[in-house]
Amino acid sequence: MPRTAPISAMILAALFALLASFAGAADYPTRPVTMVFGFAPGGPSDVVARLVARKLEQVIGQPVVVENRPGAGGNVAGEMVARAAPDGHTLLLGTNGILATNVSLYKKIGFDPAKDFAPITLVGAQANVIYVNPTLPARTLAELVAFAKANPGKINYASGGHGTAAHLAGELLKAEAKIDIVHVPYRGTGPALQDVLAGHVAVGISAVAPVGEHIKNGTLRPLAVTTLTRTALLPDIATVAELAIPGYEATTWHGLVAPAGTPSEIVTTLHKATMTTLTDPEVRKSLTDLGVDVAGNTPAEFGAYIRAEIPKWAAIVKASGASLD
């Protein structure tokens, strides 16, 4: 008896803790929820976070407060949420950088994107568009690839900076099409766009929204978008996958995750609430107007997507030599 009593006490303590966990999951949420976002206020992705948060709080019946934690390409926010209590009251609206590419671009990020989060759903993706100055003798993606193969190392492409989704989209194109084009990084999408417009750089890769008007008025020629399916903002522009490289995809995507260990009941509640948010007509229109193609999938599907994205981009980052340290 003396030896079994402590064991019984331990079992009882574990049972009480388990029951408390179930009770907490059943009552969730019991207070405001913080949605951490890894970048400064005001940008398009920050608007995505606030659109989702505003509707989500109506669905779950508690305030959802967006907390901007910029720094290290979103790694500050990622580490904060990875270390938060797994009770569903601290979430991360992660990006492809935080959840897929930063682990290869930085020597140390302070968390494991595949292990330290409980996936909830992919919220949506912003297409990149491959565009050229109209003076370039390439009217199609196939012609650009052919021109690049005939002139190795002589074609430059502009992006908003090292390690950005646009940069990596170009590196993926180089690898898959087997062409030699030279990356020219800028301090932001705006300066890159201006130099392509001026003809200083022949090719640009950017999110759709900043270049949409230039495409409509003919000052830039779009060749392809980088989503698997056509984007709502440029429905007449074919994808790279359609035109040249099946399976090619290189987007800026956003997804909702909680800390690892969050009870499955809470993850299920958050998933249902987020799906309700993403199917709201006003939310969908607002996101589409920002250039975001609304997604929405199961936690298991989103987890599998994250795990597939990490090695895909690790190979591209290694080949490109890109580093943000």
Secondary structure, DSSP 8 states (H G I E B T S, - for coil): -TTHHHHHHHHHHHHHHHHHHHHHHHH---S-EEEEESS-TTSHHHHHHHHHHHHHHHHHTS-EEEEE---GGGHHHHHHHHTS-SSSSEEEEEEHIIIIIHHHHSS--SS-TTTSEEEEEEEEEE-EEEEE-TTSS-SSHHHHHHHHHHSTT-EEEEESSTTSHHHHHHHHHHHHHT--EEEEE-SSHHHHHHHHHTTSSSEEEEEHHHHHHHHHTTSSEEEEE-SSS--TTSTTS-BHHHHT-TT----EEEEEEEETT--HHHHHHHHHHHHHHHT-HHHHHHHHHTTEEE----HHHHHHHHHHHHHHHHHHHHHHT----
